[in-house]
Amino acid sequence: MPRPIGGVDLYIGGNEHAVLHLLYARFWHKVLFDLGDVSTPEPFQKLFHQGLITSYAYQRADKTLVAVDVVDNRGTEEKPRYFARDTGEEVAQITAKMSKSLKNVVNPDDVIADYGADTFRLYEMYMGPLEASKPWNTRDISGLFRFLQRLWRLAVSEETGELRVAGGASEAHGEIEKLLHRATVRVEQAIEKLSFNTAIAALIDRVNAATSSVGAENGPGLTRGQLERLSLVLCPFAPHVAEELWSRLGREGACSLAAWPGVDESLLRDSEVELPVQVQGKVRARIRVSADADDPTVTAAALAEPKVAELLGGRAPKKVIVVRGRMVNVVV
């Protein structure tokens, strides 16, 4: 069946909109459809309810809530104990909907002033699954800020402000090239599923690996092509940093309007795989074999492993079960 033309492809909003905005919009859309003024019977092709971002508040024993600005911590950072300032009653820290009465509303301007807009965006998307409710914890924001700092040092010299670019494609670090192509696929798939937290996790993982392999303090840095790919994949999440890198790379136009990078399928496959070897149901060793090795080759490698040979004690195994790409099970 051909996809209808028109309407909103994707509507993302909180479930509190369901009875108000969505019902109202759907009613009038259907009226307009019956009149022939719009081309689709429904106003939204897909609906996604985002979770609620909550914040910390405090609760008395009788379940009434206390505003955060009249509560003191009389314990320690490791073992906090909270008390209402007016009554001296101990209260429990809970998560509740942000409200002016509880004084637990987080002002985005304050976070942006301290950490920048990109860190704020990253934290909101990294908190957890988009559909889940989750508490705002300002202390966790610094982790995303450090991630952007690592990424910047990977690309830009702190001493000179110049790009840390390797000479050419021939100097590309092979492992980093593979990681970037795999990150591109993971991020693309995560965006399609609206799993922004897993997309950011993939970026953090790849930047950490690149920093360890190339070296943030010394070394040639990434190639120009690798930095361009990194900028493009980062752009949906941290557009200010991505656009700055894009500009320093001498690219014209906005990074956010450039084409999504393609991937080399050959870099998505491992030439070797590591397989655990079980003997009598317990993992006793691990072997590395070619990804396309046949069962006899994998069996020979497993039986030649010194630890496995020691456990066999010269006996022939009763059976060797090879689960392709996953494990080897030796039955004595």
Sequence and secondary structure as in RCSB ss.txt:
>XXXX:A:sequence
MPRPIGGVDLYIGGNEHAVLHLLYARFWHKVLFDLGDVSTPEPFQKLFHQGLITSYAYQRADKTLVAVDVVDNRG
TEEKPRYFARDTGEEVAQITAKMSKSLKNVVNPDDVIADYGADTFRLYEMYMGPLEASKPWNTRDISGLFRFLQR
LWRLAVSEETGELRVAGGASEAHGEIEKLLHRATVRVEQAIEKLSFNTAIAALIDRVNAATSSVGAENGPGLTRG
QLERLSLVLCPFAPHVAEELWSRLGREGACSLAAWPGVDESLLRDSEVELPVQVQGKVRARIRVSADADDPTVTA
AALAEPKVAELLGGRAPKKVIVVRGRMVNVVV
>XXXX:A:secstr
     SSBS EEEEGGGIIIIIHHHHHHHHHHHHTTSSS SSSBS EEEE  EEEEEEE TTS EE GGGEEE S
 SSS  EEETTT  EEEEEEEE  TTTT    HHHHHHHH HHHHHHHHHHSS TTS EE  GGGHHHHHHHHHH
HHHHHB TTT  B B SSGGG  HHHHHHHHHHHHHHHHHHHTT HHHHHHHHHHHHHHHHHHH SSSS  B HH
HHHHHHHHHTTT HHHHHHHHHHTT  S GGGS      GGGGS SEEEEEEEETTEEEEEEEEETT  HHHHHH
HHHHSHHHHHHHTT   SEEEEETTTEEEEE 
